Amino acid sequence: MRCGACGYFLDVHDAITRKCPIETADKNGRRGAFRAPAPPAPPRTWRQIMHDDAAARAAAYDAAHRPYMPEPVRAPQVPARAPRGPAEIAGYQGKQAVGLGRRAVAAGWRAAAYYWRAHDGVEGCAVKLIRGDLFAVATWTRQGGRQGSGSGWKADIAYGVQAGEMPIKINHSDLERIISD
């Protein structure tokens, strides 16, 4: 038989006092008493094993298929609207949104400009273009803190779509070529 405190066989312990020589001494230097090992756990039945396995699989499935919880959308500082001045639209040296809109109108497209400022101060502007069953939009962004300046706009994304089709992401140069065709 083994000691529950130290794990050694009982014959290593003092046979008269039944004290464990390995167990740490208390503050008075006395050794602890021999402790009988804990009784073995009863064997699990196959039903318990199957139940535990099924519960673990169900928990893993639930965790993997838990509905995605998106971050809450924060309200913009300025919702999308028509620009109120030249500082609210990308137009450095007559190019960017201003130039694209002018070329589109000259080629027979209808154009509309938009400006917005996100919750974190990042500004954006867009030009929406329509001609027949063709639609396109090009966007530019500017980091926060640049409000009122006419520069700092960077080309963002552009999409083109024909009515009834899925939008296609294109770059601004390709959009300019499509407009002139």
C-alpha positions in Angstrom: 0.0 0.0 0.0 1.3 3.5 -0.9 1.1 6.7 1.2 -1.4 9.3 -0.1 0.9 12.1 1.0 4.3 11.1 -0.4 3.5 8.1 -2.7 6.0 5.8 -1.1 5.2 2.3 0.2 4.0 2.0 3.7 7.0 0.0 4.8 9.2 3.1 4.4 7.1 4.9 7.1 7.7 4.4 10.8 5.8 1.3 11.6 5.1 2.3 15.2 4.1 6.0 14.9 2.7 5.7 11.4 4.4 9.0 10.5 5.4 9.9 6.9 9.2 10.7 6.8 8.8 12.6 3.5 5.9 14.9 4.2 7.0 18.3 5.3 7.4 19.1 9.0 5.1 21.5 10.7 6.4 24.5 12.6 7.2 22.3 15.7 9.3 19.8 13.6 6.7 17.1 13.8 6.1 14.9 10.8 2.7 14.4 9.3 0.6 11.2 9.8 0.3 8.5 7.2 -2.6 9.1 4.9 -4.4 6.3 3.0 -4.6 6.9 -0.7 -7.8 8.2 -2.1 -10.2 5.4 -3.4 -10.1 5.0 -7.2 -12.9 6.7 -9.1 -15.7 4.4 -10.3 -15.3 3.4 -13.9 -17.4 5.3 -16.4 -20.0 3.5 -18.3 -20.2 3.6 -22.1 -23.3 5.8 -21.9 -21.4 8.4 -19.8 -18.6 8.3 -22.3 -20.9 8.7 -25.3 -22.9 11.5 -23.5 -19.7 13.4 -22.7 -18.4 13.0 -26.3 -21.8 14.2 -27.7 -21.9 17.2 -25.4 -18.3 18.2 -26.3 -19.1 17.9 -30.1 -22.3 19.9 -29.7 -20.5 22.7 -27.8 -17.7 22.8 -30.5 -20.4 23.0 -33.3 -22.3 25.7 -31.5 -19.1 27.7 -31.0 -18.1 27.4 -34.7 -21.6 28.3 -35.9 -22.4 31.1 -33.5 -23.9 34.0 -35.4 -21.4 36.7 -36.3 -21.8 39.8 -34.2 -20.6 42.8 -36.2 -19.3 45.9 -34.5 -21.9 48.6 -34.1 -21.8 51.2 -36.9 -21.0 54.6 -35.5 -22.8 57.6 -36.9 -20.8 59.8 -39.3 -19.9 63.3 -38.4 -21.2 64.5 -41.8 -23.6 62.1 -43.7 -23.2 61.9 -47.5 -24.4 65.1 -49.2 -23.5 67.3 -52.0 -20.2 69.2 -51.4 -20.6 72.8 -50.1 -17.4 74.1 -51.6 -14.2 73.2 -53.4 -12.5 72.0 -50.2 -15.0 69.2 -49.9 -14.2 67.5 -53.2 -11.0 66.1 -54.6 -9.9 68.5 -57.2 -6.1 69.0 -57.0 -5.0 70.9 -60.1 -8.4 70.3 -61.8 -7.9 66.5 -61.7 -9.2 63.8 -59.4 -13.0 64.0 -58.9 -13.4 67.4 -60.5 -11.6 66.4 -63.7 -13.3 63.0 -63.9 -16.7 64.6 -63.5 -16.0 67.2 -66.2 -14.7 64.6 -68.7 -17.7 62.4 -68.0 -20.2 65.2 -68.6 -18.4 66.1 -71.8 -18.7 62.4 -72.9 -22.5 62.4 -72.3 -22.6 61.0 -68.8 -24.7 62.4 -65.9 -22.5 63.1 -62.9 -23.2 63.8 -59.2 -20.7 64.6 -56.5 -20.9 63.6 -52.8 -19.0 64.5 -49.6 -19.0 62.8 -46.2 -17.0 62.7 -43.0 -16.8 59.4 -41.0 -17.1 59.1 -37.2 -13.2 59.1 -36.9 -12.8 62.3 -39.0 -11.7 60.6 -42.3 -13.3 62.5 -45.2 -14.5 61.0 -48.4 -15.9 62.2 -51.7 -17.3 60.4 -54.6 -18.5 61.0 -58.2 -21.5 58.9 -59.3 -21.8 58.5 -63.1 -24.8 57.3 -65.2 -25.1 56.8 -69.0 -27.9 54.6 -70.3 -27.6 51.2 -68.5 -24.0 51.9 -67.3 -23.3 53.1 -63.8 -20.0 53.9 -62.1 -18.7 55.4 -58.9 -15.2 56.6 -57.9 -14.2 57.6 -54.4 -11.4 59.5 -52.8 -10.4 59.8 -49.1 -8.5 62.2 -47.0 -7.2 61.7 -43.5 -8.8 63.5 -40.6 -7.5 66.9 -39.6 -7.2 68.2 -43.1 -10.6 69.7 -43.3 -10.7 72.9 -45.3 -7.5 72.2 -47.3 -7.8 71.5 -51.0 -5.1 68.8 -51.0 -4.5 65.5 -49.3 -7.1 63.5 -51.3 -6.1 60.0 -52.4 -7.8 57.8 -54.9 -9.8 55.0 -53.0 -11.9 52.6 -55.0 -14.1 52.7 -58.1 -16.8 50.4 -59.3 -18.5 50.0 -62.7 -21.7 48.1 -63.4 -24.1 47.5 -66.2 -27.8 47.3 -65.3 -28.7 43.8 -64.1 -25.1 42.7 -63.5 -22.8 42.6 -60.5 -20.6 45.6 -59.8 -16.9 45.2 -60.9 -14.1 46.8 -58.9 -11.9 48.8 -61.3 -9.2 51.4 -60.8 -9.6 55.1 -61.6 -7.5 54.9 -64.8 -9.7 52.2 -66.2 -12.8 54.2 -65.3 -11.4 57.2 -67.2 -10.9 55.0 -70.3 -14.5 53.6 -70.0 -15.9 57.1 -69.8 -14.0 58.3 -73.0 -15.2 55.2 -75.0 
